[in-house]
Amino acid sequence: MLFGSYADFRNRLHQLMDGDDVSTSSISTNIIDLIVSMVEQRVYRDVRSSLQDASLAVTVTANTATLPSDCIELKNLHFSGNRSLKYAPYEDLEQRIQLQNSISGGSLSGQLDTVWYSLEGDGVIFWPTVTDGTIINGRYVKRFPDIATNDITGNTFFARFPDLWLYAALAESGPYLGERDRLPIWETKYTQLANAANLFESRRKYQGSKLQTRVSV
């Protein structure tokens, strides 16, 4: 299943929603674009793909590093040289930072091997506090640009699972169209495709081999 552009995808979707002759349809392209925008929210909540894996390089300012606007979730943070950071709950980290500021002039540099991080809004904070200008590297799960405004060109996630996006759009359109009979079919098909996509990605990750339990001796 191939679509040459977003306009092509929207036209095919329009036909499935309201018949082959879309010139007489009462459904506007603006409404379809709105439906597709809801589809994107749904797909990015339900499915994770290796194609969403992206590199991260952020600069620390005032012990905070701002995450990219397309970040869905963090996978890993580390300093140059692969010194990994460990996650801690925000409340725990904030208490540690306050304690650090009250002793030793606020500096713990060189005293600890492990640096912890936590999320604060759309940024990341650290303990012990990190010097301004430090580069933090890592990996994160990204969201591709919206296809309704940026086309499908370069969206490899869409290209890998076009049927997933199509049935997600049909399922989202069902309530608007009043498709009580077809909506359960579309919802079921979308759920099957989402589960199949996640299974496909899992098999790619583990190369078809089962996870093995390590036995200590």
For each residue, the residues with C-beta under 8 A, 3 or more apart:
1: 162 163 166
2: 162
3: 6 8 9 12 152 162
4: 8
5: 8 9 151 152 153
6: 3 9 10 147 148 151 152
7: 10 11
8: 3 4 5 11 12
9: 3 5 6 12 13 147 152 162 165 166
10: 6 7 13 14 29 32 33 36
11: 7 8 14 15 22
12: 3 8 9 15 16 166
13: 9 10 16 17 32 36 166 169 170 173
14: 10 11 17 18 22 25 27 29 32
15: 11 12 18 19 20 22
16: 12 13 166 170
17: 13 14 25 27 32 170 173 177
18: 14 15 22 25 26 27 177
19: 15 22 25
20: 15
21: 24 25
22: 11 14 15 18 19 25
23:
24: 21
25: 14 17 18 19 21 22
26: 18
27: 14 17 18 31 32 177
28: 31 32
29: 10 14 32 33
30: 33 34
31: 27 28 34 35 176
32: 10 13 14 17 27 28 29 35 36 173
33: 10 29 30 36 37 148
34: 30 31 37 38
35: 31 32 38 39 169 172 173 176
36: 10 13 32 33 39 40 147 148 169
37: 33 34 40 41 146 148
38: 34 35 41 42 172
39: 35 36 42 43 165 168 169 172
40: 36 37 43 44 146 147
41: 37 38 44 45
42: 38 39 45 46 168 172
43: 39 40 46 47 164 165 168 194
44: 40 41 47 72 143
45: 41 42
46: 42 43 194 198
47: 43 44 161 164 194 197 198 201
48: 52 141 198 201
49: 52 157 160 161 197 201
50: 53 201 204 205
51: 156 157 160
52: 48 49 72 141 142 143 144 157
53: 50 75 139 140 141 142
54: 68 70 139 140 141 142
55: 137 138 139
56: 67 68 71 74 77 136 137 138 139 140
57: 135 136 137
58: 65 66 67 68 124 135 136
59: 65 133 134 135 136
60: 63 64 65 126 130 131 132 133 134 135 136
61: 64 65 132 133
62: 132
63: 60 97 125 126 129 130
64: 60 61 120 123 124 125
65: 58 59 60 61 123 124 126 136
66: 58 122 123
67: 56 58 71 74 122 123 124 140
68: 54 56 58 71 140 142
69: 122
70: 54 142 143 144 145
71: 56 67 68 74 140 141 142 143
72: 44 52 140 141 142 143
73: 140 141
74: 56 67 71 77 119 124 138 139 140 141
75: 53 138 139 140 141
76: 84 138 139
77: 56 74 84 85 117 124 136 137 138
78: 82 83 84 85 136 137 138
79: 82 83 85 115 134 135 136 137
80: 83 135 137
81:
82: 78 79
83: 78 79 80 115
84: 76 77 78
85: 77 78 79 114 115 116 117 126 136
86: 114 115 116 117
87: 116 117 118
88: 92 93 96 116 117 118 127
89: 92 93 118
90: 93 94 118 119 120 125
91: 94 95
92: 88 89 95 96 118
93: 88 89 90 96 97 116 117 118 125 126 127
94: 90 91 97 98 118 125
95: 91 92 98 99
96: 88 92 93 99 100 116 127
97: 63 93 94 100 101 125 127 129
98: 94 95 101 102
99: 95 96 102 103
100: 96 97 103 104 106 107 108 127 128 129
101: 97 98 106
102: 98 99 106
103: 99 100 106
104: 100 107 108
105:
106: 100 101 102 103 129
107: 100 104
108: 100 104 111 112 128 129
109: 128 131
110:
111: 108 128
112: 108 115 128
113:
114: 85 86
115: 79 83 85 86 112 126 127 128 130
116: 85 86 87 88 93 96 126 127
117: 77 85 86 87 88 93 124 125 126 127
118: 87 88 89 90 92 93 94 124 125
119: 74 90 123 124 125
120: 64 90 123 124 125
121:
122: 66 67 69
123: 64 65 66 67 119 120
124: 58 64 65 67 74 77 117 118 119 120 136
125: 63 64 90 93 94 97 117 118 119 120
126: 60 63 65 85 93 115 116 117 129 130
127: 88 93 96 97 100 115 116 117
128: 100 108 109 111 112 115
129: 63 97 100 106 108 126
130: 60 63 115 126 134 136
131: 60 109 134
132: 60 61 62
133: 59 60 61
134: 59 60 79 130 131
135: 57 58 59 60 79 80
136: 56 57 58 59 60 65 77 78 79 85 124 130
137: 55 56 57 77 78 79 80
138: 55 56 74 75 76 77 78
139: 53 54 55 56 74 75 76
140: 53 54 56 67 68 71 72 73 74 75
141: 48 52 53 54 71 72 73 74 75
142: 52 53 54 68 70 71 72
143: 44 52 70 71 72
144: 52 70 147 154 155 157 158
145: 70 149 150 155
146: 37 40 149 150
147: 6 9 36 40 144 150 151 152 155 158
148: 6 33 36 37
149: 145 146
150: 145 146 147 153 155
151: 5 6 147 155
152: 3 5 6 9 147 155 158 159
153: 5 150
154: 144
155: 144 145 147 150 151 152 158 159
156: 51 159 160
157: 49 51 52 144 160 161
158: 144 147 152 155 161 162 165
159: 152 155 156 162
160: 49 51 156 157
161: 47 49 157 158 164 165 193 197
162: 1 2 3 9 158 159 165 166
163: 1 166 167 193
164: 43 47 161 167 168 190 193 194 197
165: 9 39 43 158 161 162 168 169
166: 1 9 12 13 16 162 163 169 170
167: 163 164 170 171 186 189 190 193
168: 39 42 43 164 165 171 172 190 193 194
169: 13 35 36 39 165 166 172 173
170: 13 16 17 166 167 173 174 182 186 189 190
171: 167 168 174 183 186 187 189 190
172: 35 38 39 42 168 169 175 176
173: 13 17 32 35 169 170 176 177 179
174: 170 171 177 179 182 183 186 187
175: 172 178 179 183
176: 31 35 172 173
177: 17 18 27 173 174
178: 175
179: 173 174 175 182 183 186
180: 183
181: 184 185
182: 170 174 179 185 186
183: 171 174 175 179 180 186 187
184: 181 187 188
185: 181 182 188 189
186: 167 170 171 174 179 182 183 189 190
187: 171 174 183 184 190 191
188: 184 185 191 192
189: 167 170 171 185 186 192 193
190: 164 167 168 170 171 186 187 193 194
191: 187 188 194 195
192: 188 189 195 196
193: 161 163 164 167 168 189 190 196 197
194: 43 46 47 164 168 190 191 197 198
195: 191 192 198 199
196: 192 193 199 200
197: 47 49 161 164 193 194 200 201
198: 46 47 48 194 195 201 202
199: 195 196 202 203
200: 196 197 203 204
201: 47 48 49 50 197 198 204 205
202: 198 199 205 206
203: 199 200 206 207 208
204: 50 200 201 207
205: 50 201 202
206: 202 203 209 210 211
207: 203 204
208: 203
209: 206
210: 206
211: 206
212:
213:
214:
215:
216:
217:
